[in-house]
Amino acid sequence: MNVNFTLLESVSGSMQAQIIRSLLESRDIGVMLSQESAGAVFGLGVGPLAEVDVLVPQSQLDEARAILDEYYSGSLDVDE
């Protein structure tokens, strides 16, 4: 089966990307991270080379956006 991944959000730094990845994967949403290789090699945390694209399956995009909105608003229910 071929899964089409689409951009959910671009974040600054791999640490933020890993937090979002863990959050989404805990809710059974597939995640791929994509970063410019120079940013990853040098461990950059700011600037254009530090940007990490968070990609999710197209079929789970709406659910992922809703979870991310809850996360950013501070209303995320961690007991789910």
Number of C-alpha atoms within 10 A of each C-alpha: 3 4 10 10 17 17 16 19 15 17 17 17 22 22 12 15 22 15 11 20 20 14 18 19 13 11 13 11 17 17 22 14 15 15 19 13 11 11 19 17 8 10 13 16 17 13 10 13 18 22 23 24 21 21 21 26 18 14 13 16 18 13 14 25 15 11 19 18 13 13 15 9 9 9 10 14 9 7 4 6
